[in-house]
Amino acid sequence: MTRLTGTALRATIFVGENDTWHHKPLYSEIVHRAHAAGLAGASVFRGIEGFGASTLIHTSRLLSLSEDLPVAIFIVDTEERVRAFLPELDELVGEGLVILDDCEVIRYVGRGAEERS
């Protein structure tokens, strides 16, 4: 069981929903690689509207034909472990944005962990 409290580093990766890696959604590949690397956690959030370097606005509004909505992947772990994962992101993210933020983890306990303690 992974427990993480105190100072940590958060990587936020912004890509498009339609971005792929070997015919697989890019966001899924990032999450699976983060899991394989043993990182504490990763979550994917789908945006409802946004734009990036292309300056095209992508939106989920009914009258819009845009399907390439913004996706944000959040990864949190110790600074050392997140920075060790950055070469994976360099390989995967051709178009997008990667941001690193210092953060503080107050509580991180997996489901069912309290019953096992």
Order of alpha helices (4+ residues) and beta strands (2+ residues): beta-beta-beta-alpha-beta-beta-beta-beta-alpha-beta-alpha
